[in-house]
Amino acid sequence: MAKMKKIEMKIDEKEGIGVYSNIAHVIHNRSEFVIDFARMMPGLNFAKVVSRIILSPSNLKALSMALKENVKQYEKKYGEIAIGEKYQDKKIGF
């Protein structure tokens, strides 16, 4: 198996500030996954997309595995992350 090369990541100030999102919507076709991150404000009936990320299926799966591992490490350190009942059956949002 080929050894993974370490990649140094750099970030500009604008991207380093980050963007808040409280909703995500995922769509896909055979060749790519599209994740729209959005922000919904109280009292409004729409969400504004603040970022769109497009990934290949293999990169999405690698991201999914990395997220799962990070959640596991987080919960080991800080305790289980609770997800309220009202979110468990939703098809939108986190």
C-alpha positions, 0 to 999 in steps of 0.5 A: 500500500502506498504511504500517504504524503503529509500535506501542509494546509494554508488558509487565507484570512477570509476563509480562516474566519469561517462561516456559520451554518445551521442547516446542510443539504446533500444531493448527489449523482453518479460522479459527485456529491454536493453539500450546501451549507446554509443559515436559517434565521429565526422567524424566516421561512427560508435558509440562505446558502453560505457555502457549497462543497462539491466532492467526488464519491471517494473524497466524500467517503474519506470525509465521512470517515474522518468526521466519524473518527473526530466525533468519536474523539470528541465524545471520548473527551467531552461526553456524548453529543445529544441529538434531540428527538425533533431532529432525528426524523428530519430530511433537512438540517443537521 
